[in-house]
Amino acid sequence: MRSLLFAANWKMNLGPSDARSYLATFLKAYAPQPGRQVWFFPPAVSLEAVAMGLGNRADVLAGVQDVYWEPKGAFTGAISAPLAAQAGAKAALIGHSERRHVFGETDEQTGKKLAAALAAQLHPVLCVGETLEQRDSGQTLAVVKRQLAAALGDRAATARVTIAYEPVWAIGTGRNATPRDAATVHAAIRAWLEQHGAAETRILYGGSVNLKNAAELLAEQELDGVLVGGASLDPQAWVELVRTAVA
């Protein structure tokens, strides 16, 4: 059986008390399953509550949604990778499409953040993906490869890195790439990683993943898991999604 990763990005939802209630429901309903990991990315204010709430289970962990590249200093409102680690984070989302397209994060900044996450012993989940305009003009693979090169540089073979392909046009729109579309881009990412000595890197798909399409997506051998937003906010629904049977 393939080892699968189910990553829940709560975005700007579920404060500390909500998070504790969520985990009480989730952990009671979901027992560890061989070959499956579940990572939670709550908002920063809920990170410690989630990390503590998960306890010592080896199949689940808490991550931070974003980090700043400096370890400390006068950067009001920012969270450094060492601070996130101290709060219980084991992983970090890097370069999520909303960071790039809502907050204007550049490829250079994404690279700095990934390096900072690695330095703090976090597991970076590097998000890459194209806009609808880029997709329609045939630039998908060029954009994804540019983002990979800019963020990873000579760090591609680092075992702690996970890649998440999330086409921007499919984030929170209810529209998603077909399983074949996703697998095609994943194969191109895999080829790039192999060229850089990182053939074993996990590659997730993110973009309007839900209970209706998860099984079909995960049936594609190129997908090593999913990065899920809105469909991860209800604990019972998330239990069902994480239990998705894969052929």
Protein Blocks (a to p, Z undefined) as FASTA:
>chain_A
ZZddddddekjghifklmmmmmmmmmmmmccdehiacdddddfklmmmmmmmnmmafkbc
cddfbdcfbfbdcdehiacfklmmmnopabdcehiaklmmmnopafklmmmmmmmmmmno
pacdddddddfklmmnopmmmmmmmmmmmmnmmmmmpmkbccddddfklgonlpacdfkl
mmmmmmmmmmmmmmnopampccddeehiafklmmmmmmpmkbgbdcdfklmmpmklmmmm
mmoccZZ
